[in-house]
């Protein structure tokens, strides 16, 4: 489960090369290093489940709090997962992504005011913020041995706020 990452609300015209590199290093290189470490063993055993967490901002180019560097890094993970699914599928290893929308965590570190939060929830067709369990349930489903025919897909967990 590739779930580590950092965000940055810095606008593209204001982002420095150092900030860009920091965001991509943690989000993309970090996922590469962890996945690279475990994938060979999974392929040798003939079984494995890899899941990338890549929020909705990767699909729509922006999100609740992440700027362009964050969205670009998370979009790179979607491509990484698809390519890896093609490469590892014959070895019994599946690779999928989960793209959550607004979930009840504090990724914004308290910087999302209540008025904006309420407006965002009002735009969600199911009329609520997502729970951590909403995301955990799909990850657990994808990790099951019985989910061996599901690979290379992105599963949206956003209450309908990003229908494409």
NULUM-28644 format. One record per residue (C-alpha): y negated, x negated, z; residue in one letter; residue number from 1. Coordinates in steps of 0.2 Angstrom, whole numbers, plus 5000, padded with zeros to 4 digits. Example, Ala and Ser with C-alpha at 12.3 -4.5 7.8 and 13.67 -1.06 7.14 Angstrom:
# residues 2
> 5022 | 4938 | 5039 | a | 1
> 5005 | 4932 | 5036 | s | 2
This chain:
# residues 164
> 5000 | 5000 | 5000 | x | 1
> 4984 | 4992 | 4994 | x | 2
> 4971 | 5000 | 5005 | x | 3
> 4959 | 4986 | 5010 | x | 4
> 4942 | 4985 | 5002 | x | 5
> 4924 | 4984 | 5005 | x | 6
> 4910 | 4994 | 4998 | x | 7
> 4891 | 4990 | 4994 | x | 8
> 4878 | 5003 | 4990 | x | 9
> 4868 | 4990 | 4980 | x | 10
> 4861 | 4996 | 4964 | x | 11
> 4866 | 4986 | 4948 | x | 12
> 4849 | 4979 | 4945 | x | 13
> 4848 | 4973 | 4963 | x | 14
> 4865 | 4966 | 4965 | x | 15
> 4867 | 4947 | 4965 | x | 16
> 4881 | 4937 | 4958 | x | 17
> 4886 | 4932 | 4975 | x | 18
> 4887 | 4950 | 4981 | x | 19
> 4896 | 4955 | 4965 | x | 20
> 4909 | 4941 | 4968 | x | 21
> 4911 | 4946 | 4986 | x | 22
> 4915 | 4964 | 4982 | x | 23
> 4927 | 4960 | 4968 | x | 24
> 4936 | 4946 | 4978 | x | 25
> 4940 | 4957 | 4992 | x | 26
> 4944 | 4973 | 4982 | x | 27
> 4953 | 4965 | 4967 | x | 28
> 4958 | 4948 | 4971 | x | 29
> 4964 | 4954 | 4988 | x | 30
> 4975 | 4967 | 4980 | x | 31
> 4982 | 4954 | 4968 | x | 32
> 4986 | 4942 | 4982 | x | 33
> 4996 | 4955 | 4992 | x | 34
> 5004 | 4963 | 4977 | x | 35
> 5009 | 4946 | 4970 | x | 36
> 5017 | 4941 | 4987 | x | 37
> 5029 | 4957 | 4988 | x | 38
> 5032 | 4962 | 4970 | x | 39
> 5045 | 4948 | 4966 | x | 40
> 5056 | 4953 | 4980 | x | 41
> 5055 | 4971 | 4976 | x | 42
> 5060 | 4967 | 4958 | x | 43
> 5074 | 4956 | 4964 | x | 44
> 5081 | 4970 | 4975 | x | 45
> 5079 | 4983 | 4961 | x | 46
> 5068 | 4995 | 4971 | x | 47
> 5050 | 4995 | 4977 | x | 48
> 5035 | 5007 | 4978 | x | 49
> 5017 | 5000 | 4976 | x | 50
> 5002 | 5012 | 4979 | x | 51
> 4984 | 5007 | 4976 | x | 52
> 4970 | 5016 | 4985 | x | 53
> 4956 | 5018 | 4972 | x | 54
> 4943 | 5031 | 4977 | x | 55
> 4936 | 5043 | 4965 | x | 56
> 4921 | 5032 | 4962 | x | 57
> 4932 | 5022 | 4951 | x | 58
> 4935 | 5037 | 4939 | x | 59
> 4917 | 5043 | 4939 | x | 60
> 4907 | 5027 | 4940 | x | 61
> 4900 | 5031 | 4958 | x | 62
> 4904 | 5039 | 4973 | x | 63
> 4898 | 5044 | 4991 | x | 64
> 4892 | 5026 | 4995 | x | 65
> 4898 | 5013 | 4983 | x | 66
> 4887 | 5005 | 4970 | x | 67
> 4892 | 4998 | 4953 | x | 68
> 4901 | 4983 | 4960 | x | 69
> 4912 | 4994 | 4971 | x | 70
> 4916 | 5006 | 4957 | x | 71
> 4920 | 4992 | 4945 | x | 72
> 4931 | 4984 | 4957 | x | 73
> 4941 | 5000 | 4961 | x | 74
> 4942 | 5004 | 4942 | x | 75
> 4950 | 4987 | 4939 | x | 76
> 4963 | 4992 | 4952 | x | 77
> 4967 | 5008 | 4941 | x | 78
> 4970 | 4997 | 4926 | x | 79
> 4980 | 4984 | 4937 | x | 80
> 4991 | 4998 | 4943 | x | 81
> 4995 | 5004 | 4926 | x | 82
> 4999 | 4987 | 4918 | x | 83
> 5010 | 4983 | 4933 | x | 84
> 5019 | 4999 | 4931 | x | 85
> 5023 | 4995 | 4914 | x | 86
> 5029 | 4977 | 4918 | x | 87
> 5039 | 4982 | 4934 | x | 88
> 5046 | 4999 | 4929 | x | 89
> 5063 | 4992 | 4922 | x | 90
> 5065 | 4983 | 4939 | x | 91
> 5065 | 4999 | 4949 | x | 92
> 5048 | 4996 | 4955 | x | 93
> 5035 | 5010 | 4953 | x | 94
> 5016 | 5008 | 4954 | x | 95
> 5004 | 5022 | 4956 | x | 96
> 4986 | 5025 | 4962 | x | 97
> 4979 | 5038 | 4974 | x | 98
> 4960 | 5042 | 4971 | x | 99
> 4953 | 5051 | 4986 | x | 100
> 4936 | 5060 | 4986 | x | 101
> 4926 | 5063 | 5001 | x | 102
> 4938 | 5060 | 5016 | x | 103
> 4934 | 5062 | 5034 | x | 104
> 4933 | 5043 | 5038 | x | 105
> 4917 | 5033 | 5041 | x | 106
> 4917 | 5022 | 5026 | x | 107
> 4898 | 5024 | 5025 | x | 108
> 4897 | 5016 | 5043 | x | 109
> 4886 | 5031 | 5049 | x | 110
> 4873 | 5030 | 5034 | x | 111
> 4878 | 5047 | 5027 | x | 112
> 4866 | 5059 | 5035 | x | 113
> 4872 | 5077 | 5040 | x | 114
> 4861 | 5085 | 5027 | x | 115
> 4869 | 5075 | 5012 | x | 116
> 4886 | 5077 | 5019 | x | 117
> 4885 | 5096 | 5020 | x | 118
> 4878 | 5096 | 5002 | x | 119
> 4893 | 5086 | 4996 | x | 120
> 4905 | 5097 | 5005 | x | 121
> 4897 | 5112 | 4997 | x | 122
> 4901 | 5105 | 4980 | x | 123
> 4920 | 5103 | 4984 | x | 124
> 4929 | 5118 | 4977 | x | 125
> 4941 | 5120 | 4992 | x | 126
> 4925 | 5120 | 5003 | x | 127
> 4930 | 5106 | 5015 | x | 128
> 4930 | 5088 | 5018 | x | 129
> 4947 | 5080 | 5015 | x | 130
> 4958 | 5074 | 5030 | x | 131
> 4966 | 5057 | 5032 | x | 132
> 4983 | 5067 | 5031 | x | 133
> 4979 | 5074 | 5014 | x | 134
> 4979 | 5056 | 5007 | x | 135
> 4993 | 5050 | 5018 | x | 136
> 5004 | 5064 | 5012 | x | 137
> 5003 | 5059 | 4994 | x | 138
> 5006 | 5041 | 4998 | x | 139
> 5022 | 5045 | 5008 | x | 140
> 5028 | 5056 | 4994 | x | 141
> 5025 | 5042 | 4981 | x | 142
> 5034 | 5029 | 4993 | x | 143
> 5050 | 5040 | 4994 | x | 144
> 5066 | 5034 | 4985 | x | 145
> 5066 | 5051 | 4976 | x | 146
> 5050 | 5047 | 4968 | x | 147
> 5057 | 5034 | 4956 | x | 148
> 5052 | 5043 | 4940 | x | 149
> 5033 | 5043 | 4945 | x | 150
> 5024 | 5028 | 4939 | x | 151
> 5008 | 5023 | 4931 | x | 152
> 4999 | 5038 | 4937 | x | 153
> 4983 | 5041 | 4947 | x | 154
> 4984 | 5056 | 4959 | x | 155
> 4967 | 5064 | 4963 | x | 156
> 4965 | 5069 | 4981 | x | 157
> 4947 | 5077 | 4981 | x | 158
> 4948 | 5095 | 4984 | x | 159
> 4944 | 5098 | 4966 | x | 160
> 4927 | 5089 | 4967 | x | 161
> 4932 | 5078 | 4952 | x | 162
> 4942 | 5088 | 4939 | x | 163
> 4945 | 5079 | 4923 | x | 164
